[in-house]
Amino acid sequence: MHSTGHSTDILPLKDVVIEDEFWSPYIKLVREVVVPYQWEALNDRIPEAEPSYAVKNFKIAAGLETGEFGGMVFQDSDVAKWLEAVSYLLQTKPDAALEQIADDMIDIIAKAQRPDGYLNTYFTLKEPDQRFTNLAECHELYCAGHMIEAAVAYFEATGKPKILDVVCKFADYIDTVFGNEPDKLAGYDGHQEIELALVKLYRTTNNEKYIKLSQYFMDQRGTNPHFYSDEFEKRGGRIHFPQLAMAHDLSYSQAHLPVRQQETAEGHAVRLVYMLTAMADLAAENQDEALFAACRKLWNNIVHKRMYITGAIGSMEQGESFTTDYDLPNDTAYAETCASIGLIFFAQRMLRLEADSKYADVLEKALYNTVVSGMAKDGKSFFYVNPLEVQPQVCGPNHNYKHVKPERQGWFGCACCPPNIARLLASLGQYIYTRKDQTIFTHLYIGGKAAIELEGQRMMIEQKSAYTWNGKVRFELSLERAAAFTLAFRVPEWSGGKANLSLNGERLSEHHFHLENGYLLLQRTWQTGDVLDLTFDMSIRRMKGHPSIRHTAGKTAIQHGPFIYCLEEADNGPELYQLLLPRSSELQASFDSELLGGMTVIHAEGKKMIPSEWQDGVLYYDEQEVGWDEQRTELTFIPYFAWANRGLGEMTVWVKER
């Protein structure tokens, strides 16, 4: 392990202010539209949205209202993720009205907690005598984990201990239930989440009980392959989700082997990356080389064999799961937004263990493509599934595509993705920099200001970024006094390793810095007012899939900067599958200030394959009886994240090439 969680620090969110042409509108949208809209949805006050029941469940459990539990078994988690997003917003900017809403919700949550510490509205209201009898399916520990994450974030934002006390009491209760002692339940959760949350709780409280409990759950997974089946038998074969054989398909929840022995990414994609996030955290805290090696092994399998070019993961709708190496269908992809968010969590933790640009490259790919695609420009509709090819006319009639939506959806019953997007974007400042010893690493090029404690002083780095569309970034330093330290700048994989670096207007040559694990390291004595300019090569790239990916054979995808591009019917007309991009065509980038707030589009001369003679009523022809005309046409590519903002239509990332 190159470093540990103790020596590589994420900057406190309150010390990072984002002021960025691309990202600031999204964060403003989260603050002004998404979080308020979601609060209304959680309170069932949006007529066109499916009822959430989430807040109502807590009120009933608290004795403030009467009624029955509504929604999914994991409905509590939507409130927790909303509260976590609110907490991050409060860390970056005070908001008394929003804080009061959160305080009122926390009061309700506290009243809903049982005297012994237990907190779960489904089991409290619907099956009070069935606690922890269906861990495979019923998400008790998952909901607990999200509430712990929210509590830690809210305590960090406000210093108010009420919700932190609630989750500590709950975690203490969980600790009395689980363990290998004769009077405890030797089990583990079906949906990993509490493991990473308990590490956060440990870091906030310094109570070692919590990290030991996290380690217990991690070590227990896969060691008793009959645990879920034994649970199933004890409860008389009752199943919560009949469509999923969770008690018997151990790989679905990564319980088929102990975590250190798992070789490939299996099962439900979100569960896996949440588990890996916790594994990396535990490896850092406990100096666990074997656990870190397991993280790297599964990282490599995901990134090199089971990830889409957009940073999406989970290729199969059934079980929202991984399948096999190189099985990456474009039109039936599941590619859940939450899975890419989980991949970002995992990548961030790996960066803390090992400052290697390969982790930040994947983090950036998922962030700029799948995650941003997951939310409409108005912040009120969302993609849960992120396909790379869409034919709207088959999405309804053909049940193989029933999960694929050609337009973003509003809030509905299983609303895991909207609050997940909100909490990630609200906390984006935590992903830009890390600090290890005397080195400050820049992983993402997002404009704003960061205050950093170094060399006994509080210094300021201001980043001015035009990175997304032209690859240019400027850094300005403000120091109380001169100090010697190292600045490390990631060279993005898409730039081909090409970067120009200037200091105070003077171009630096290679002997002024060195490249290490994908980062340009510049060590010197810095003065206040120093200005660094970075320019990355923004050549348009034609990307190819691995020869074993049958779905991309003979096709190309376009990348420009951090963005993957796509063809959309709005620009290119219908029947995109008939379009061809010749290898000889020149790709030209131009900025369109009128398109969805402004973005770079790419044009190229293409061809459309049109049959010259085809009679109606004839489905198949002998090749010699019908000709094909190659009609010249201009192809227009837009960033993938921007698709489906201009009405219903076809879309494809991969286009035929010859």
Order of alpha helices (4+ residues) and beta strands (2+ residues): beta-beta-alpha-alpha-alpha-alpha-alpha-alpha-alpha-alpha-alpha-alpha-alpha-alpha-alpha-alpha-alpha-beta-alpha-alpha-beta-beta-beta-beta-alpha-beta-beta-beta-beta-beta-beta-beta-beta-beta-beta-alpha-beta-beta-beta-beta-beta-beta
